[in-house]
Amino acid sequence: MKKLSNYLDNKKVILAILLIVSILTLLICSKNSPLYPYNDWVDGNAFFTMGKGMFNGKVPYKDLFEQKGPLLYLIYGIGYLISHDTFLGVYLLEVISYTIFGYFLFKIARTYLNQFYAL
Protein backbone atom coordinates (compact mmCIF):
# COMPACT_ATOMS: atom_id res chain seq x y z
CA MET A 1 0.00 0.00 0.00
CA LYS A 2 2.87 2.36 0.79
CA LYS A 3 4.55 1.78 -2.60
CA LEU A 4 1.29 2.38 -4.44
CA SER A 5 0.78 5.61 -2.52
CA ASN A 6 4.27 6.81 -3.50
CA TYR A 7 3.56 5.96 -7.12
CA LEU A 8 0.34 8.01 -7.03
CA ASP A 9 2.29 11.11 -6.00
CA ASN A 10 3.24 11.61 -9.65
CA LYS A 11 0.80 14.00 -11.39
CA LYS A 12 1.31 12.27 -14.75
CA VAL A 13 0.22 8.91 -13.31
CA ILE A 14 -2.93 10.45 -11.86
CA LEU A 15 -3.79 12.13 -15.16
CA ALA A 16 -3.16 8.86 -17.03
CA ILE A 17 -5.50 6.99 -14.68
CA LEU A 18 -8.17 9.67 -15.06
CA LEU A 19 -7.76 9.60 -18.86
CA ILE A 20 -8.23 5.83 -18.95
CA VAL A 21 -11.32 6.09 -16.73
CA SER A 22 -12.70 8.81 -19.01
CA ILE A 23 -12.10 6.78 -22.16
CA LEU A 24 -13.69 3.65 -20.76
CA THR A 25 -16.67 5.40 -19.17
CA LEU A 26 -17.51 7.47 -22.24
CA LEU A 27 -16.89 4.53 -24.56
CA ILE A 28 -19.90 2.84 -22.97
CA CYS A 29 -22.04 5.80 -21.86
CA SER A 30 -21.81 8.27 -24.75
CA LYS A 31 -23.66 7.97 -28.06
CA ASN A 32 -20.70 9.82 -29.61
CA SER A 33 -18.53 6.78 -28.85
CA PRO A 34 -17.04 4.77 -31.73
CA LEU A 35 -18.83 1.72 -30.28
CA TYR A 36 -22.18 3.04 -31.50
CA PRO A 37 -22.70 2.53 -35.25
CA TYR A 38 -24.61 5.81 -35.55
CA ASN A 39 -25.83 8.61 -33.33
CA ASP A 40 -29.63 8.77 -33.45
CA TRP A 41 -29.75 11.66 -30.98
CA VAL A 42 -31.56 14.47 -32.85
CA ASP A 43 -29.96 17.32 -30.88
CA GLY A 44 -26.44 15.98 -31.37
CA ASN A 45 -26.96 15.75 -35.11
CA ALA A 46 -28.40 19.28 -35.23
CA PHE A 47 -25.45 20.68 -33.26
CA PHE A 48 -23.00 18.79 -35.49
CA THR A 49 -24.72 20.20 -38.60
CA MET A 50 -24.55 23.74 -37.21
CA GLY A 51 -20.87 23.34 -36.27
CA LYS A 52 -20.07 21.86 -39.67
CA GLY A 53 -21.89 24.75 -41.33
CA MET A 54 -19.96 27.34 -39.32
CA PHE A 55 -16.65 25.84 -40.41
CA ASN A 56 -17.83 25.70 -44.03
CA GLY A 57 -18.72 29.39 -44.29
CA LYS A 58 -22.38 29.34 -43.24
CA VAL A 59 -23.63 32.06 -40.89
CA PRO A 60 -25.59 30.83 -37.85
CA TYR A 61 -29.15 32.19 -37.64
CA LYS A 62 -28.90 33.44 -41.24
CA ASP A 63 -28.02 30.38 -43.34
CA LEU A 64 -28.69 27.76 -40.66
CA PHE A 65 -30.96 27.92 -37.66
CA GLU A 66 -31.09 25.98 -34.42
CA GLN A 67 -32.19 27.26 -31.04
CA LYS A 68 -29.01 26.78 -29.00
CA GLY A 69 -25.99 29.08 -28.72
CA PRO A 70 -22.87 29.56 -30.81
CA LEU A 71 -20.47 28.16 -28.19
CA LEU A 72 -22.14 24.76 -28.44
CA TYR A 73 -21.88 24.91 -32.23
CA LEU A 74 -18.21 25.85 -31.94
CA ILE A 75 -17.54 22.75 -29.82
CA TYR A 76 -19.27 20.52 -32.36
CA GLY A 77 -17.49 22.39 -35.16
CA ILE A 78 -14.13 21.57 -33.60
CA GLY A 79 -15.31 17.96 -33.39
CA TYR A 80 -16.15 18.18 -37.11
CA LEU A 81 -12.60 19.38 -37.86
CA ILE A 82 -11.22 16.28 -36.13
CA SER A 83 -13.56 13.86 -37.92
CA HIS A 84 -15.69 15.06 -40.85
CA ASP A 85 -18.06 12.08 -41.08
CA THR A 86 -18.42 10.66 -37.58
CA PHE A 87 -18.80 11.85 -34.01
CA LEU A 88 -15.26 10.67 -33.13
CA GLY A 89 -14.07 14.27 -32.77
CA VAL A 90 -16.91 15.08 -30.41
CA TYR A 91 -16.11 11.92 -28.44
CA LEU A 92 -12.45 12.99 -28.11
CA LEU A 93 -13.56 16.41 -26.85
CA GLU A 94 -15.83 14.66 -24.33
CA VAL A 95 -12.90 12.53 -23.12
CA ILE A 96 -10.70 15.60 -22.67
CA SER A 97 -13.45 17.46 -20.80
CA TYR A 98 -14.25 14.47 -18.59
CA THR A 99 -10.56 14.01 -17.75
CA ILE A 100 -10.25 17.67 -16.73
CA PHE A 101 -13.45 17.36 -14.67
CA GLY A 102 -12.06 14.22 -13.00
CA TYR A 103 -8.80 15.97 -12.19
CA PHE A 104 -10.53 18.88 -10.46
CA LEU A 105 -12.87 16.48 -8.67
CA PHE A 106 -9.76 14.61 -7.47
CA LYS A 107 -8.21 17.88 -6.25
CA ILE A 108 -11.36 18.69 -4.27
CA ALA A 109 -11.54 15.17 -2.82
CA ARG A 110 -7.89 15.42 -1.74
CA THR A 111 -8.79 18.21 0.65
CA TYR A 112 -10.98 15.76 2.58
CA LEU A 113 -9.33 12.36 1.92
CA ASN A 114 -5.86 11.03 1.49
CA GLN A 115 -4.57 10.79 -2.08
CA PHE A 116 -5.26 7.07 -2.58
CA TYR A 117 -8.91 7.29 -1.53
CA ALA A 118 -9.46 10.57 -3.35
CA LEU A 119 -8.39 8.89 -6.59
Secondary structure, 3 states (H helix, E strand, C coil): CHHHHHHCCCHHHHHHHHHHHHHHHHHHHCCCCCCCCCCCCHHHHHHHHHHHHHCCCCCECCCECCCCCHHHHHHHHHHHHHCCCCCHHHHHHHHHHHHHHHHHHHHHHHCCCCHHHHC
